Amino acid sequence: MTWDGDALAGQMEEISERQQAIADARVFNNTSTLEERMRSSKFQSLRVSRSRITTQLKTATNPAHRTVLERALKSINDQMAEDEARG
């Protein structure tokens, strides 16, 4: 079994982001409307997905797999930008 520091760092970053999102949600839930909470929840989900895809992209070696990951990342970034512009 080998130890992969980059993978561990990626996992730790993802965990930290989830914990921050939960803390933010707790504060936000007390002062927001249903629509704001739904928008925030969607944004947090996209942020976690983006983090996971970015981590996978760092280690992907198959060109076809990299292409799929790059498209997914672009789609998530576009969605986040669109939601923020509406915001």
C-alpha positions in Angstrom: 0.0 0.0 0.0 1.4 3.4 -1.0 0.7 6.8 0.6 -0.4 9.5 -1.8 0.0 12.9 -0.2 -1.8 14.7 -3.0 -4.8 12.4 -2.7 -4.8 12.9 1.1 -4.5 16.6 0.8 -7.4 16.7 -1.7 -9.6 14.6 0.7 -8.7 16.9 3.6 -9.6 20.0 1.5 -12.9 18.4 0.6 -13.7 17.6 4.2 -12.8 21.1 5.3 -15.0 22.6 2.6 -17.9 20.4 3.7 -17.5 21.4 7.3 -17.4 25.1 6.3 -20.5 24.6 4.2 -22.3 23.0 7.1 -21.3 25.8 9.4 -22.3 28.5 6.9 -25.6 26.7 6.4 -26.4 26.7 10.1 -25.9 30.5 10.3 -27.6 31.1 7.0 -30.7 29.0 7.9 -31.6 31.3 10.7 -31.8 34.4 8.6 -32.8 33.4 5.1 -35.8 32.7 3.0 -36.5 29.3 1.5 -35.3 30.4 -1.9 -32.0 31.7 -0.5 -31.5 28.4 1.4 -32.2 26.4 -1.8 -29.8 28.5 -3.8 -27.1 28.2 -1.1 -27.6 24.5 -1.0 -27.2 24.2 -4.7 -24.1 26.4 -4.7 -22.5 24.3 -1.9 -23.2 21.1 -3.8 -21.6 22.5 -6.9 -18.6 23.7 -4.9 -18.0 20.2 -3.5 -18.5 18.6 -6.9 -16.0 21.1 -8.4 -13.5 20.2 -5.7 -13.8 16.5 -6.3 -13.5 16.8 -10.1 -10.5 19.1 -9.7 -8.8 16.5 -7.5 -9.6 13.7 -10.0 -8.3 15.9 -12.9 -4.9 16.3 -11.1 -4.3 12.5 -11.3 -6.2 11.5 -14.5 -3.8 10.2 -17.2 -6.3 8.8 -19.8 -7.0 11.6 -22.4 -10.6 10.6 -22.8 -11.1 10.6 -19.0 -9.4 14.0 -18.7 -11.7 15.4 -21.5 -14.8 14.2 -19.6 -13.5 15.7 -16.3 -12.7 19.0 -18.1 -16.2 19.2 -19.6 -17.7 18.5 -16.2 -15.6 21.2 -14.6 -16.5 23.7 -17.2 -20.2 22.9 -16.8 -20.1 23.3 -13.1 -18.2 26.6 -13.4 -20.7 27.9 -15.9 -23.6 26.9 -13.6 -22.0 28.6 -10.7 -21.4 31.8 -12.7 -24.9 31.8 -14.0 -26.4 31.3 -10.6 -24.2 34.1 -9.2 -25.3 36.5 -12.0 -28.9 35.8 -11.1 -28.2 36.2 -7.5 
